[in-house]
């Protein structure tokens, strides 16, 4: 078929290439309209958009791979650091709850000089005896112990805080997964901006060469002056586009540097070697089962449900009796040398009888919170289904878009070559060349967008599965560290 194609006359050949190009580019455009990929975005002033720089900038420019970007983001991104501190705070709260169930031991040493009123202590001795005794010294050295024997409320509050701590740890994992996705997205955006800048510079150089060619052909009387003017306008346009594209590339690098916490002013470049790793071989149901087992936001939601259930039991426990043991042992006397051993052991049962409806109010609050947490967990489970389904659709669409964009770019390059040859031969004006340059620019942009979208779709699937920290490196070809 290729031999027959080459035997077609040049004019027909050009029309076939142009028609094929328009069909291919039209297909890519249709994909853009039909395919609306969910790209990660952060709310305004989100901590995940910032980073905490460490160290000072070095004179040498750093070269960062996607693995380097992810590792730096996990160490320095503000969102991860804030989530880590929330986990530490939850651990402290649980320790406080646990302390209510563990023995509390304290020591004290007191020495005082006292004057006591005997009547105040129940000794009305009459006028013939003095009512005041003293002054005298009192020395007391003592160890005191308190232990909760049975406290249903404190026990369930500790269990609730344990589940909250577990939820905080899952949330921390979720924060790391989100940072992996955001860092990978910023890296891919920077690569796309760099590719656009390079493509626009190449188009600018091509327009410059065409302008010089038009001037030469005009001097030889082959083309009209309008062709020179048209080529100069095209060159001016490409110069403006090159400046804008370079500016966008530098701004993308600044955003990436802030997100991963690079030292202020540190120069760096990004590696272009992001391999086209195959999409993981799994069915939709396999992906859903994996996500339900490993998605940190879903596991955190389940732990919050368990915490709410324990909090409700704690509220109900306020209506139950509690048992507490107290004991002390020490030496009591007038002076340390004359002190004698003394001790006291007592047990107490506290039985709530009437508290003005406080327990019922606590139960109502706990029931409402439990219903809310269950609804949130069910919503996250539903969200997982839609996230996974959407990720699979995105993968399919971006893979087809990538194939179409690759062919479009090849056809656009072929059209531009033929148009320039016809213009050099004087059989056509440079209108065809300008149109071909526009087609090359469109095809290049479509290819860059397709490559970015395909890689991003794999990263989004990794996060939807709940294993982004490991899976993004695997899916995008970055070695684990």
Order of alpha helices (4+ residues) and beta strands (2+ residues): alpha-alpha-beta-alpha-alpha-beta-beta-alpha-alpha-beta-alpha-alpha-beta-beta-alpha-alpha-alpha
